[in-house]
Amino acid sequence: MTDTTTQRIDTGGRSPEFHHAVGLLQGLREDLLQGALAYRPLAPMAVDGPVTRRLPARIRQYAVWVPHALVVGAALVVFAAGYSITNFYPAALLSAGAVLLTLVRPVAAFWASLLTAFLYAVLAGAGELWSPVVFLAHLVVMTVVAARTRPRAAAWMWVMTALYAMLTGTLLGGGGYGGGGGTAELLFAAALALLVVTVWQVRRTAREEVTAQLTVTAQERSMRTLLEERTTIARELHDVVAHHMSVVAIQAEAAPYRVENPPPELEQAFVTIRENAVAALTELRRVLGVVRAEDYEAPDAPQPTLADLEGLLANVREAGLDVELTVTGAVRELPQGVELSAYRIVQEALSNVLRHAPGAAARVEVAHVLGGLGLRVVNGPPRGLVKPSPGAGHGITGMRERVAMLSGELTADATDDGGYEVAAFIPVPRDEAAA
């Protein structure tokens, strides 16, 4: 007794069957009753499919109206069939109008088609509810409406058609309008058509969801790679700036001892310089140090510069890449951040050549010009039997980040002979280069 009472309280005094029935009726109201007269014009067809995208542009601009043309063609066929059988314009127009209504008000077209079945039988004297013309018109209407709504609406249309035929047969029994007048055949044909449309809708929805998920995944992967590259740049920037700030602090502390009897003003100036350098170093470590992973360890060796390019080229030559280096202009010492970024850009570009153009020859050009530093890494098309390795192009993203950090420009594009070219320019003001 206690369990039964508790169950009734939990379900609001109603049985689970009652709540299930209420849910079904709610679905019927949402699909076929609520907003039945809503204006929903059929949108043009997308032309990005595997077949339509191969059509010429002039034909493709008309291909978007293919669904509309099919519906209008079906309405003309229904009208022609109805008029040839009954020789009665109004009856034929009713069925054709129900088909055309699916273009703008699909749910209303379904109810209009059911009403047309009865009116057609009365006006045309067909003697049966589902005459051949009404049979064809209602089947077309159900198929188009199912394609324009969700799968649950297709099931409800099939059920309502069966109930409508049974109700009409009960009210008008004996007059030839009963459920036996083609109802079974219509329900069978409609079940097949609606099943095909439902499967097509489910496959299309699944394909759209997979495409959307793949797009989101690619964007997340690209963003993650971008953040990782920015983290690497921030770490290297931290190391470079922290080194220079430490040198400034040490030199400021040692400078007064290099001068015999320095004036108090000079000593105070060096003390201020040292304090500012230490404060800046502390703030730098607090801000940029957060990007380090817990297990990150600063490299023991100095960060690479353009002077280490020969060693880099020797390594890639051992990996099988035929590469040559050309340096033009007056070689001068550049800021450490510029040297490091230039080295990393060349390193990543040559790595891309090894992955994506096996067997190709490459050329590295470094140009020291008046306003900055120019880099160019170009390779020919892949040669040999080794297939290129797939890649997502995140290396290019990292190179762009490095160049953008230094207010430079980078271009990366295929060449006319099937190779690839990466060109970058990093501006270096005269005073920074001299430092």
Steps between C-alpha positions, in 0.01 A plus 500: 500500500781738588689434175191558289419824679855625458493421129177693454649799679817492289305490173257772599212253546520387135627176355814491279279402206303821544814714497623313191173567321516867597853515358384350171213746470742782579717381211197497270414854603855623439542329162161529328287750692713774649592748227327296231432818299853636543659642186807289426611541139718225359860620500718466189704182479867508598732446204810390689432129463728253320296527178373859497839653574629356168230674297587813301432826682219598263316173562577500871314827554181334375561167669403651837136497384488130415286406808248773414486379139438142613210604724346713226544215254328259737212746539461522121496121474231479770292767329531335160408158642204639694360691205540210258315266734217727618498776238430734794730796560419577867568146617832483314600843629438393861751218484757701304460794741573276799826395336599860422420605857792290624734765357391766751293337779594131525299401809190680374545317168463164679168596659384652172582175323285301744211740449553490125460122501144534630407800284641334190287193559189716545557756224635261239270215597791262530311271737812421706719698737833410348444527128815471286546878476452559874719198572785651297451854633491395866805276457695790346386739774602262779840442341578871451375594848705220657810626318437851633429403863652262752460120499243501782264706286514231228378239749218726615389567141477127435297443819267794431440378145398158630272651766347738247418213263344300784295799620379583151400139442306497828313826435432432134479124505330338211573786268823365366712729717603239752846405608513220249501732198874499439594578862717192545681564175555868589628420848740241359636734231521788747688285751763418238534861383514639853753236603730599214464871584560437870815298434624774268431764766677302771806448277507868404471611863773259606726620218443865596575425864819315408608785272430755772689291755797462267503875441492571873772241560722653231448847646578377850811320376615811316435715807683254723799499266492878489495523880783249528708701255426821687599327823830394345562854374418643843744259665776593260419869538515459876843341475633768265369803691578352840861444393543860389330642808724289722806631318377858547447444874846343547677770300318776688607347830863459393539833318574718809794278592661561161539871572728639771313723743177522299278797586193421714268600215658236273473232769135588558433487128644148473304394809181626337585321174561177686178530701297567187664210318432262791139622526447458125657155512273396788191629319610331178543168675163539669315576176680281247606228741142374527519359148759245602381149564576356840754263351653758265871551536689784341754380242857481621644596160462849353202560272585446130571794270564552129863409559380143570331458162791301360453240775127488426563452129752226576233313697238518225757398241563186704123438483522502120409859413712673236513860627722800439540822697546849356573800722495849350555844644720621786475237773451667836393403847123517542284500813488155655122472452539566126786253470305230683178552302688502168673174591167339601332612176773345287493187716122457463509572126768236441306252715197560277713429194611167649139404583307630202755499214728197541780492249469869412790745507475808720668837517528729803562870442585742782513867406636764739345820369493852635159480665504149631551134416360310202454123494401275212476122496394350167486139384414318182231234446533165678704236321553130541278222633454630853150641551456836674380485859160658569490815708251756627714809429552591865870560437409794278281630782795492739722685255236768452474542877874552534511755217189682628660526846785694340268716282619325186332341201496141373368341183474128431368368171559243228728584210427460130722192468316308773729595787445725799639832617511660845612863508521723807621847581577604858556873551799595714551871577851631469544564872386149593735342245790701634420390854 
